[in-house]
Amino acid sequence: MPGHAPHVIIVELLGWWVVAVGVWMASLSAWSGQELLVAAGCAVPCAVSAVGARRAVDGAWRAPAAASRWLLVLPAAVVVDAVRVLSWPLRSRDGGTFRTVDVAAPGGTASATGRRAAASLALSSTPGSYVVAADEKAGTLVLHGLGGSSLIERAVSERAVSK
């Protein structure tokens, strides 16, 4: 990857590799040495792909400080949304709704792009919603969700307002 110092690429590859191994191991019900070896091996092409993809889209995202607060809300949001999703067939016949969430991140700057990316990840991490589109000009996200706004949706949009 031209124009980038080798040590920077190695650090980024290592970071993505750790994330990929972590996701693999977190998804297991029981850990074993064989699983760790498979995770370590499978994480290599994932890390290479992640670095290549980020460089291809010229991703220079800066994660917002609010993202750490969103992570604190996320476990409760996952539990509440899981109950909402599991009880949905008993309460409703519709398939949910599409709505726009203002994350106060207009433009193509590293911080605006990072905020939209972090908000998309947080909003899509719960069983009751997922982001389907982002509007760079407006700084908004379109998501599909069951019922009203979720805990994480309110946290993301409240933080956007008080930015």
Buried (B, 14 or more C-beta within 10 A) or exposed (E): EEEEEEEEEEEBBEEBBEBBBEEBBEEEEEEEEEBBEEBBEEBBEBBEEBBEEBBEEEEEBBBBEBBEBBBEBBEBBBEBBEEBBEEBEEEEEEEBEEBEBBBBBBEEEEBBBBBBBBBBBBBBBBBBBBBEEBBEEEBBBEBBBBBEBBBBBBBBBEBBEEE
